[in-house]
Amino acid sequence: MTSNEFLCWLIKSKLATIIFEVCGTSNYCKQKAIEAGHDARLISAKLVAVVRKNQKADKNDTLVIIQTTVLPDVLSPAER
């Protein structure tokens, strides 16, 4: 998905909480998601790596991100 396709998707999507794993573009994506009205948050890549039980793959990382966002004290108070 290109940047423009992602921005169009954000604008057209129903408002939701979107969790981004911290990476080089995650702050930009979070900012754009917030501008589109979504509740956007960041989660540490190190935390994802620690919690992941299987090899690194998009499917496994997605599952870990979902699991870790429901743990207490994972997101900072400013991110809640």
Secondary structure by P-SEA (a helix, b strand, c coil): ccaaaaaaaaaaccbbbbbbcccccaaaaaaaaaaaccccccccaaaaaaaccccccaaaaaaaaaaaaacccccccccc
